[in-house]
Amino acid sequence: MMKIEEPQREALEDLAQPIEPSASEQIALVMEDLRAMVKAEMLYHRSRLDYTRHVLSWSFRYGAIAAFAFGGASIALVLGLVLTLSQLIGPLAATLLVTISFVIIGIVFAAWARRWMRKVYFPEMQNNVDDLT
């Protein structure tokens, strides 16, 4: 049995030594990779913005149609209440009663909305914390 203790020098000398790029070439390669990465990130964020714009535009359209439908339903409700109550208490009293009732409901729900909006807390804005400074 034959053991090879030392590597054969002739075989190692035949292999071409890898050429190391200079420092300026390495920096140029890194900058090229950095440019490609920044370009890819910009394309990614641009596509995310396009997608978000598309989703928001359709959401706005559907929301506008829903608001229009609810507005029509509210008008029908008010008109129905006035017509129904006018037979019982008279047209002027029915109009005033329905109007005042809806104003009170609006004030109550506006107060609740305001109270809920005060619960929104952004510590960065309250403490004037800025990550860039």
Secondary structure, 3 states (H helix, E strand, C coil): CCCCCCCCHHHHHHCCCCCCCCHHHHHHHHHHHHHHHHHHHHHHHHHHHHHHHHHHHHHHHHHHHHHHHHHHHHHHHHHHHHHHHHHHHCHHHHHHHHHHHHHHHHHHHHHHHHHHHCCCCCHHHHCCCCCCC
